[in-house]
Amino acid sequence: MDDSSKRKAKRRWLWLLLVPYIVTLFPQLYSSYEPTLWGFPFFYWYQFLWVILSALLTWFVYVITK
């Protein structure tokens, strides 16, 4: 594998970083009260879940492309 193909393969992993942005882009899709989690409405815990998932995803992409 030459250097340019390695770079292209690594660049493909960067597309995963768009996932958190896309799934939180349209609040109309998740702006509801139900289901609740420990008393928190879905709207809040869904966003907080994506904060954690985004950090994990960023770490994963960093490790893979390092």
N, CA, C and O atoms as a GROMACS GRO file, in nm:
protein
  264
    1MET      N    1   0.084  -0.119   0.000
    1MET     CA    2   0.000   0.000   0.000
    1MET      C    3   0.088   0.124   0.000
    1MET      O    4   0.176   0.138   0.086
    2ASP      N    5   0.067   0.213  -0.094
    2ASP     CA    6   0.148   0.333  -0.098
    2ASP      C    7   0.093   0.438  -0.001
    2ASP      O    8  -0.014   0.420   0.058
    3ASP      N    9   0.166   0.546   0.015
    3ASP     CA   10   0.134   0.648   0.115
    3ASP      C   11   0.001   0.718   0.088
    3ASP      O   12  -0.073   0.748   0.182
    4SER      N   13  -0.029   0.744  -0.039
    4SER     CA   14  -0.154   0.815  -0.070
    4SER      C   15  -0.277   0.729  -0.042
    4SER      O   16  -0.379   0.781   0.001
    5SER      N   17  -0.268   0.601  -0.066
    5SER     CA   18  -0.382   0.514  -0.037
    5SER      C   19  -0.402   0.497   0.113
    5SER      O   20  -0.515   0.481   0.160
    6LYS      N   21  -0.293   0.501   0.190
    6LYS     CA   22  -0.304   0.496   0.336
    6LYS      C   23  -0.375   0.621   0.388
    6LYS      O   24  -0.459   0.615   0.478
    7ARG      N   25  -0.338   0.735   0.331
    7ARG     CA   26  -0.402   0.860   0.372
    7ARG      C   27  -0.551   0.860   0.338
    7ARG      O   28  -0.633   0.907   0.418
    8LYS      N   29  -0.586   0.808   0.222
    8LYS     CA   30  -0.727   0.801   0.183
    8LYS      C   31  -0.806   0.709   0.276
    8LYS      O   32  -0.920   0.738   0.312
    9ALA      N   33  -0.744   0.598   0.314
    9ALA     CA   34  -0.810   0.505   0.406
    9ALA      C   35  -0.831   0.571   0.542
    9ALA      O   36  -0.937   0.553   0.603
   10LYS      N   37  -0.734   0.645   0.589
   10LYS     CA   38  -0.748   0.715   0.717
   10LYS      C   39  -0.853   0.825   0.708
   10LYS      O   40  -0.926   0.849   0.804
   11ARG      N   41  -0.859   0.891   0.594
   11ARG     CA   42  -0.954   1.000   0.576
   11ARG      C   43  -1.098   0.952   0.580
   11ARG      O   44  -1.188   1.025   0.621
   12ARG      N   45  -1.120   0.828   0.539
   12ARG     CA   46  -1.255   0.771   0.542
   12ARG      C   47  -1.308   0.762   0.684
   12ARG      O   48  -1.427   0.781   0.707
   13TRP      N   49  -1.222   0.735   0.780
   13TRP     CA   50  -1.265   0.727   0.920
   13TRP      C   51  -1.314   0.862   0.971
   13TRP      O   52  -1.397   0.866   1.062
   14LEU      N   53  -1.266   0.969   0.915
   14LEU     CA   54  -1.307   1.103   0.960
   14LEU      C   55  -1.454   1.130   0.934
   14LEU      O   56  -1.514   1.216   0.999
   15TRP      N   57  -1.513   1.060   0.840
   15TRP     CA   58  -1.656   1.077   0.811
   15TRP      C   59  -1.742   1.039   0.932
   15TRP      O   60  -1.854   1.089   0.947
   16LEU      N   61  -1.692   0.952   1.016
   16LEU     CA   62  -1.766   0.914   1.137
   16LEU      C   63  -1.790   1.033   1.230
   16LEU      O   64  -1.886   1.033   1.308
   17LEU      N   65  -1.705   1.132   1.222
   17LEU     CA   66  -1.720   1.249   1.308
   17LEU      C   67  -1.843   1.332   1.273
   17LEU      O   68  -1.885   1.417   1.352
   18LEU      N   69  -1.901   1.309   1.158
   18LEU     CA   70  -2.023   1.379   1.119
   18LEU      C   71  -2.149   1.319   1.183
   18LEU      O   72  -2.252   1.385   1.188
   19VAL      N   73  -2.140   1.198   1.229
   19VAL     CA   74  -2.258   1.129   1.283
   19VAL      C   75  -2.323   1.206   1.398
   19VAL      O   76  -2.444   1.229   1.393
   20PRO      N   77  -2.249   1.249   1.502
   20PRO     CA   78  -2.315   1.323   1.610
   20PRO      C   79  -2.380   1.453   1.562
   20PRO      O   80  -2.486   1.493   1.612
   21TYR      N   81  -2.317   1.517   1.469
   21TYR     CA   82  -2.372   1.641   1.416
   21TYR      C   83  -2.506   1.614   1.344
   21TYR      O   84  -2.603   1.687   1.364
   22ILE      N   85  -2.509   1.512   1.264
   22ILE     CA   86  -2.628   1.482   1.184
   22ILE      C   87  -2.745   1.438   1.273
   22ILE      O   88  -2.858   1.481   1.252
   23VAL      N   89  -2.718   1.352   1.372
   23VAL     CA   90  -2.828   1.301   1.453
   23VAL      C   91  -2.885   1.405   1.548
   23VAL      O   92  -2.997   1.388   1.598
   24THR      N   93  -2.812   1.512   1.574
   24THR     CA   94  -2.866   1.620   1.659
   24THR      C   95  -2.904   1.744   1.578
   24THR      O   96  -2.942   1.846   1.635
   25LEU      N   97  -2.895   1.736   1.449
   25LEU     CA   98  -2.921   1.851   1.362
   25LEU      C   99  -3.069   1.891   1.359
   25LEU      O  100  -3.100   2.009   1.345
   26PHE      N  101  -3.158   1.795   1.371
   26PHE     CA  102  -3.301   1.823   1.361
   26PHE      C  103  -3.371   1.794   1.494
   26PHE      O  104  -3.414   1.681   1.516
   27PRO      N  105  -3.383   1.893   1.581
   27PRO     CA  106  -3.445   1.868   1.712
   27PRO      C  107  -3.591   1.826   1.703
   27PRO      O  108  -3.644   1.771   1.800
   28GLN      N  109  -3.656   1.849   1.592
   28GLN     CA  110  -3.796   1.807   1.577
   28GLN      C  111  -3.808   1.655   1.590
   28GLN      O  112  -3.914   1.604   1.628
   29LEU      N  113  -3.702   1.582   1.558
   29LEU     CA  114  -3.705   1.437   1.562
   29LEU      C  115  -3.696   1.382   1.705
   29LEU      O  116  -3.740   1.270   1.730
   30TYR      N  117  -3.640   1.458   1.797
   30TYR     CA  118  -3.622   1.407   1.932
   30TYR      C  119  -3.676   1.500   2.040
   30TYR      O  120  -3.646   1.482   2.158
   31SER      N  121  -3.754   1.599   2.002
   31SER     CA  122  -3.808   1.692   2.102
   31SER      C  123  -3.939   1.639   2.159
   31SER      O  124  -4.048   1.684   2.124
   32SER      N  125  -3.926   1.543   2.248
   32SER     CA  126  -4.043   1.487   2.314
   32SER      C  127  -4.011   1.461   2.461
   32SER      O  128  -3.894   1.456   2.501
   33TYR      N  129  -4.114   1.447   2.538
   33TYR     CA  130  -4.098   1.422   2.681
   33TYR      C  131  -4.075   1.274   2.709
   33TYR      O  132  -3.992   1.238   2.793
   34GLU      N  133  -4.146   1.190   2.640
   34GLU     CA  134  -4.137   1.045   2.661
   34GLU      C  135  -4.042   0.986   2.560
   34GLU      O  136  -4.039   1.035   2.447
   35PRO      N  137  -3.966   0.887   2.590
   35PRO     CA  138  -3.954   0.817   2.716
   35PRO      C  139  -3.861   0.893   2.812
   35PRO      O  140  -3.765   0.957   2.769
   36THR      N  141  -3.890   0.884   2.938
   36THR     CA  142  -3.806   0.949   3.037
   36THR      C  143  -3.703   0.849   3.088
   36THR      O  144  -3.724   0.727   3.084
   37LEU      N  145  -3.593   0.901   3.136
   37LEU     CA  146  -3.486   0.820   3.193
   37LEU      C  147  -3.446   0.884   3.325
   37LEU      O  148  -3.388   0.992   3.327
   38TRP      N  149  -3.477   0.817   3.436
   38TRP     CA  150  -3.452   0.869   3.571
   38TRP      C  151  -3.515   1.007   3.591
   38TRP      O  152  -3.458   1.092   3.659
   39GLY      N  153  -3.631   1.028   3.532
   39GLY     CA  154  -3.703   1.153   3.546
   39GLY      C  155  -3.666   1.260   3.445
   39GLY      O  156  -3.729   1.366   3.441
   40PHE      N  157  -3.566   1.234   3.363
   40PHE     CA  158  -3.525   1.331   3.262
   40PHE      C  159  -3.602   1.306   3.134
   40PHE      O  160  -3.612   1.191   3.089
   41PRO      N  161  -3.657   1.411   3.073
   41PRO     CA  162  -3.727   1.394   2.944
   41PRO      C  163  -3.630   1.346   2.836
   41PRO      O  164  -3.509   1.368   2.843
   42PHE      N  165  -3.685   1.281   2.736
   42PHE     CA  166  -3.606   1.228   2.625
   42PHE      C  167  -3.519   1.335   2.560
   42PHE      O  168  -3.404   1.308   2.524
   43PHE      N  169  -3.573   1.455   2.545
   43PHE     CA  170  -3.499   1.564   2.480
   43PHE      C  171  -3.364   1.588   2.546
   43PHE      O  172  -3.264   1.608   2.478
   44TYR      N  173  -3.361   1.586   2.679
   44TYR     CA  174  -3.236   1.615   2.751
   44TYR      C  175  -3.142   1.496   2.754
   44TYR      O  176  -3.023   1.512   2.726
   45TRP      N  177  -3.192   1.377   2.786
   45TRP     CA  178  -3.097   1.266   2.797
   45TRP      C  179  -3.047   1.220   2.661
   45TRP      O  180  -2.938   1.164   2.652
   46TYR      N  181  -3.123   1.243   2.556
   46TYR     CA  182  -3.076   1.210   2.420
   46TYR      C  183  -2.955   1.297   2.384
   46TYR      O  184  -2.856   1.247   2.331
   47GLN      N  185  -2.966   1.426   2.413
   47GLN     CA  186  -2.853   1.515   2.383
   47GLN      C  187  -2.732   1.482   2.470
   47GLN      O  188  -2.618   1.483   2.422
   48PHE      N  189  -2.756   1.454   2.598
   48PHE     CA  190  -2.644   1.421   2.686
   48PHE      C  191  -2.578   1.290   2.643
   48PHE      O  192  -2.456   1.276   2.651
   49LEU      N  193  -2.657   1.194   2.598
   49LEU     CA  194  -2.602   1.069   2.548
   49LEU      C  195  -2.509   1.095   2.431
   49LEU      O  196  -2.403   1.032   2.419
   50TRP      N  197  -2.548   1.188   2.344
   50TRP     CA  198  -2.463   1.217   2.228
   50TRP      C  199  -2.337   1.294   2.266
   50TRP      O  200  -2.239   1.290   2.191
   51VAL      N  201  -2.337   1.363   2.377
   51VAL     CA  202  -2.213   1.426   2.425
   51VAL      C  203  -2.112   1.317   2.459
   51VAL      O  204  -1.996   1.324   2.421
   52ILE      N  205  -2.159   1.216   2.531
   52ILE     CA  206  -2.071   1.105   2.569
   52ILE      C  207  -2.029   1.025   2.446
   52ILE      O  208  -1.911   0.994   2.429
   53LEU      N  209  -2.125   0.992   2.360
   53LEU     CA  210  -2.093   0.916   2.239
   53LEU      C  211  -1.998   0.992   2.146
   53LEU      O  212  -1.912   0.932   2.082
   54SER      N  213  -2.014   1.123   2.139
   54SER     CA  214  -1.925   1.204   2.054
   54SER      C  215  -1.782   1.199   2.105
   54SER      O  216  -1.688   1.190   2.026
   55ALA      N  217  -1.766   1.205   2.236
   55ALA     CA  218  -1.631   1.196   2.292
   55ALA      C  219  -1.569   1.060   2.263
   55ALA      O  220  -1.453   1.052   2.224
   56LEU      N  221  -1.646   0.955   2.281
   56LEU     CA  222  -1.595   0.821   2.252
   56LEU      C  223  -1.564   0.803   2.103
   56LEU      O  224  -1.463   0.742   2.067
   57LEU      N  225  -1.650   0.855   2.019
   57LEU     CA  226  -1.630   0.846   1.875
   57LEU      C  227  -1.506   0.925   1.831
   57LEU      O  228  -1.430   0.879   1.746
   58THR      N  229  -1.486   1.042   1.889
   58THR     CA  230  -1.369   1.123   1.858
   58THR      C  231  -1.242   1.051   1.900
   58THR      O  232  -1.143   1.050   1.826
   59TRP      N  233  -1.244   0.989   2.018
   59TRP     CA  234  -1.129   0.912   2.065
   59TRP      C  235  -1.101   0.795   1.970
   59TRP      O  236  -0.986   0.770   1.933
   60PHE      N  237  -1.207   0.723   1.932
   60PHE     CA  238  -1.193   0.609   1.842
   60PHE      C  239  -1.131   0.650   1.708
   60PHE      O  240  -1.038   0.585   1.660
   61VAL      N  241  -1.181   0.756   1.649
   61VAL     CA  242  -1.128   0.801   1.520
   61VAL      C  243  -0.983   0.848   1.536
   61VAL      O  244  -0.901   0.826   1.447
   62TYR      N  245  -0.952   0.912   1.647
   62TYR     CA  246  -0.815   0.954   1.673
   62TYR      C  247  -0.721   0.835   1.678
   62TYR      O  248  -0.614   0.838   1.617
   63VAL      N  249  -0.760   0.732   1.750
   63VAL     CA  250  -0.676   0.613   1.764
   63VAL      C  251  -0.659   0.543   1.630
   63VAL      O  252  -0.549   0.501   1.595
   64ILE      N  253  -0.766   0.530   1.554
   64ILE     CA  254  -0.759   0.462   1.424
   64ILE      C  255  -0.672   0.540   1.324
   64ILE      O  256  -0.598   0.479   1.247
   65THR      N  257  -0.682   0.670   1.326
   65THR     CA  258  -0.609   0.750   1.225
   65THR      C  259  -0.471   0.794   1.272
   65THR      O  260  -0.400   0.861   1.198
   66LYS      N  261  -0.434   0.758   1.390
   66LYS     CA  262  -0.304   0.798   1.445
   66LYS      C  263  -0.190   0.733   1.370
   66LYS      O  264  -0.074   0.756   1.403
   0.00000   0.00000   0.00000
